[in-house]
């Protein structure tokens, strides 16, 4: 987590302090961008734009404890701008750890996450992969806590169905 003293220094124009606080959250920012964009080049563009925006408006952060949430929100908005500009429709997905066997391949888990709609994928990524609380996610996404909980629940159900399809399917013999 970004250090409060460095955030205060950055707000006073200290460039080195700004670099330190961005490095503290860079992994989270990248994962959020990747979960929305799926393309490394687009992610790099979004992160670069977000860092520039954050640098120019760091003085607007009133509560230094929410710096990370503030940065995530900027990254998300930059990602959505790129999606609009590219006119891409990208299914958003995230994998939840709950109920998944340890022997699942990274590819299978990534594909499961990609199968989720964006409104489910982002909360799953933040909650399960970045260990954010429901409250932090709600603040970052500007939605109620209950909405976060319901999206996590729906995502768990969808991921479970995706990762554990029924092995036996009824086969129609052509008669009704």
C-alpha positions as CSV (number, residue, x, y, z in Angstrom):
1,X,0.0,0.0,0.0
2,X,1.2,3.5,-0.8
3,X,2.8,5.2,2.1
4,X,0.9,8.2,3.4
5,X,4.0,10.3,3.8
6,X,5.0,9.7,0.2
7,X,1.5,10.6,-0.9
8,X,1.7,13.9,1.0
9,X,5.1,14.6,-0.5
10,X,3.8,13.8,-4.0
11,X,0.9,16.2,-3.5
12,X,3.5,18.9,-2.8
13,X,5.2,18.2,-6.1
14,X,7.9,15.6,-5.1
15,X,8.3,13.5,-8.3
16,X,10.4,10.8,-6.6
17,X,7.6,10.3,-4.0
18,X,5.1,10.0,-6.8
19,X,7.2,7.3,-8.4
20,X,7.3,5.4,-5.1
21,X,3.6,5.5,-4.5
22,X,2.8,4.4,-8.1
23,X,5.3,1.5,-7.8
24,X,3.5,0.4,-4.6
25,X,0.2,-0.1,-6.6
26,X,1.5,-1.0,-10.0
27,X,0.7,-4.7,-9.8
28,X,-2.9,-4.0,-8.8
29,X,-3.2,-1.4,-11.6
30,X,-1.9,-3.8,-14.2
31,X,-4.2,-6.6,-13.1
32,X,-7.2,-4.4,-13.2
33,X,-6.2,-3.1,-16.7
34,X,-5.6,-6.6,-17.9
35,X,-8.9,-7.8,-16.6
36,X,-10.7,-5.2,-18.6
37,X,-8.5,-5.0,-21.8
38,X,-6.9,-8.4,-22.1
39,X,-4.2,-6.9,-24.5
40,X,-0.8,-5.9,-23.1
41,X,-0.4,-3.0,-25.5
42,X,-3.8,-1.5,-24.6
43,X,-3.0,-2.1,-20.9
44,X,0.3,-0.2,-21.3
45,X,-1.6,2.7,-22.9
46,X,-4.2,2.7,-20.2
47,X,-1.6,2.6,-17.4
48,X,0.5,5.4,-19.0
49,X,-2.6,7.6,-19.4
50,X,-3.8,6.9,-15.9
51,X,-0.4,7.7,-14.4
52,X,-0.3,11.0,-16.2
53,X,-3.8,11.9,-15.1
54,X,-2.9,10.9,-11.5
55,X,0.2,13.0,-11.5
56,X,-1.6,16.1,-12.7
57,X,-4.4,15.7,-10.2
58,X,-2.7,14.1,-7.1
59,X,-3.5,17.3,-5.2
60,X,-7.2,16.4,-5.4
61,X,-6.8,13.4,-3.1
62,X,-8.2,14.6,0.1
63,X,-7.8,11.3,2.1
64,X,-4.4,9.7,1.5
65,X,-5.8,6.4,2.8
66,X,-7.9,6.0,-0.4
67,X,-5.0,6.7,-2.8
68,X,-5.0,3.1,-4.1
69,X,-8.7,3.1,-4.7
70,X,-8.5,6.5,-6.4
71,X,-5.7,5.1,-8.7
72,X,-7.7,2.0,-9.6
73,X,-10.7,4.1,-10.5
74,X,-8.5,6.2,-12.9
75,X,-7.1,3.1,-14.5
76,X,-10.6,1.7,-15.0
77,X,-11.8,4.9,-16.6
78,X,-8.8,4.9,-18.9
79,X,-9.5,1.3,-19.9
80,X,-13.1,2.1,-20.6
81,X,-12.0,5.0,-22.8
82,X,-9.7,2.7,-24.8
83,X,-12.5,0.2,-25.2
84,X,-14.8,3.0,-26.5
85,X,-12.1,4.3,-28.8
86,X,-11.3,0.9,-30.2
87,X,-15.0,0.0,-30.3
88,X,-14.1,-3.4,-28.8
89,X,-16.6,-5.6,-27.1
90,X,-14.5,-7.6,-24.8
91,X,-16.0,-10.2,-22.4
92,X,-14.7,-9.5,-19.0
93,X,-13.8,-12.5,-16.8
94,X,-12.2,-13.4,-13.6
95,X,-11.4,-16.6,-11.9
96,X,-12.3,-17.2,-8.3
97,X,-10.3,-19.5,-6.2
98,X,-13.3,-20.9,-4.4
99,X,-14.1,-24.5,-5.4
100,X,-11.4,-24.8,-8.1
101,X,-9.0,-27.7,-8.0
102,X,-5.3,-27.0,-7.6
103,X,-4.5,-28.8,-10.8
104,X,-6.4,-26.4,-13.1
105,X,-4.1,-24.9,-15.7
106,X,-3.6,-21.2,-15.8
107,X,-5.0,-21.2,-19.3
108,X,-8.2,-22.9,-18.1
109,X,-8.6,-20.4,-15.3
110,X,-7.9,-17.4,-17.6
111,X,-10.5,-18.7,-20.0
112,X,-13.0,-19.1,-17.2
113,X,-12.5,-15.5,-16.1
114,X,-12.8,-14.3,-19.7
115,X,-16.2,-16.0,-19.8
116,X,-17.6,-13.6,-17.2
117,X,-19.2,-10.3,-18.0
118,X,-17.1,-7.2,-17.2
119,X,-19.3,-6.2,-14.3
120,X,-18.6,-9.6,-12.6
121,X,-14.9,-10.0,-13.7
122,X,-13.6,-6.8,-12.1
123,X,-15.0,-7.4,-8.6
124,X,-13.8,-11.0,-8.7
125,X,-10.3,-9.9,-9.7
126,X,-10.1,-7.3,-7.0
127,X,-11.6,-9.6,-4.3
128,X,-9.9,-12.9,-5.0
129,X,-6.7,-12.0,-6.7
130,X,-5.9,-8.7,-5.0
131,X,-7.5,-9.3,-1.6
132,X,-9.6,-6.2,-1.6
133,X,-12.5,-6.0,0.8
134,X,-16.1,-5.7,-0.3
135,X,-16.1,-2.1,1.0
136,X,-12.9,-1.1,-1.0
137,X,-14.4,-2.6,-4.2
138,X,-17.7,-0.8,-3.7
139,X,-15.9,2.5,-3.2
140,X,-13.7,1.9,-6.3
141,X,-16.6,1.0,-8.5
142,X,-19.0,3.5,-6.9
143,X,-21.6,0.9,-6.2
144,X,-23.3,-0.3,-2.9
145,X,-21.6,-3.1,-0.8
146,X,-24.6,-5.3,-1.5
147,X,-24.1,-5.0,-5.2
148,X,-20.5,-6.2,-4.9
149,X,-21.6,-9.2,-2.8
150,X,-24.3,-10.1,-5.3
151,X,-21.9,-9.8,-8.2
152,X,-19.3,-12.0,-6.4
153,X,-22.0,-14.6,-5.8
154,X,-23.2,-14.6,-9.4
155,X,-19.6,-14.8,-10.6
156,X,-18.9,-17.8,-8.3
157,X,-22.0,-19.6,-9.8
158,X,-21.0,-18.8,-13.4
159,X,-17.3,-19.9,-12.8
160,X,-18.4,-23.1,-11.1
161,X,-20.6,-23.9,-14.1
162,X,-17.8,-23.1,-16.5
163,X,-15.1,-25.0,-14.7
164,X,-17.3,-28.0,-13.7
165,X,-19.6,-28.7,-16.7
166,X,-21.9,-31.7,-16.4
167,X,-20.2,-34.7,-17.8
168,X,-23.4,-36.4,-18.8
169,X,-25.7,-34.6,-21.1
170,X,-28.9,-36.0,-22.4
171,X,-28.7,-36.9,-26.0
172,X,-31.8,-36.5,-28.1
173,X,-32.6,-39.5,-30.3
174,X,-34.7,-37.4,-32.7
175,X,-38.0,-38.2,-31.0
176,X,-40.1,-35.7,-29.1
